[in-house]
Every structure is written in structure tokens, then in C-alpha cells.
């Protein structure tokens, strides 16, 4: 028997996890706790905890619950051993996981190709712009300033 992640939130004539994807309510408290636990022990270049960065990115998109959820999780797949499937099994809605996966930059993918991929997803683009702005406000190196400035220009045009 194949197990599928839980999808719930409504009755479309099928049981959760079988044959249908349900729109799930986004629980920002649960997502924040999941991100905090996943990023525990991870730190940024300046010594700040990784979750602080994610919270700052989420604050830049405050008022858009879907964007806040993606922002809180945007580094989780890239910086931990968790997978998109793990997030689904944890109850994270598929629309959140989808954009988090788009924002995950595999080491083998050239940065410009990554940005082209992100730009195809409006929600991922919104979060990546917030991420870059947050990175620029965190004592960036000259190299980072150039990288994020070029990236912002690309994503905004």
C-alpha cells in the first residue's frame, strides 16, 4: 500500500490523501515552530540564528499568510535534511511546499538558472525579493551587494 501525505480541509467526495488535494488552512504558529525546530543549531554568517533570518523575511511580507508561511520555511530544504515530502507529512499545505521547493537552490544549479526558475513562480519571486532585501540589510560583503543587486534587478524587471 502506498502512503500519501495528508491533505485535508474540505470534503470533495474523496477521503484525505486519496485522489484529491484539499486546500489546507495555513497555521503560521505550527509552521513557525516547524521552521524553528528544523533550523535549530543553524547560524548565519554573522552569528545570528537562521530562524531569525527567516522571521525577518516573513516580516517583510506580513499580511499575506501564504507568503509568510513560505518565508518561514524558505531555507529549510536547502539547509537541513528535510524534504518537501517531510513538510507535507508535517501538515504543511502543498501550495506552501511547492513554493519552498522552487526557492531551494541546489548547489549544482547555476545561480542565474535558479533565478530564472524562481521568476516563473510569483510567490517564490516575492519571497526571494524579501530574502535578498533582508540579506542586504545584514552587513553584506561587496560581493553579496553586487550579487543581490543584480538579482533584484532581474526579478523586478
HELIX and SHEET records of a PDB file:
HELIX    1   1 UNK A   28  UNK A   38  1                                  11    
HELIX    2   2 UNK A   50  UNK A   60  1                                  11    
HELIX    3   3 UNK A   65  UNK A   73  1                                   9    
HELIX    4   4 UNK A   76  UNK A   79  1                                   4    
HELIX    5   5 UNK A   84  UNK A   89  1                                   6    
HELIX    6   6 UNK A   94  UNK A  103  1                                  10    
HELIX    7   7 UNK A  111  UNK A  119  1                                   9    
HELIX    8   8 UNK A  122  UNK A  136  1                                  15    
HELIX    9   9 UNK A  142  UNK A  156  1                                  15    
END                                                                             
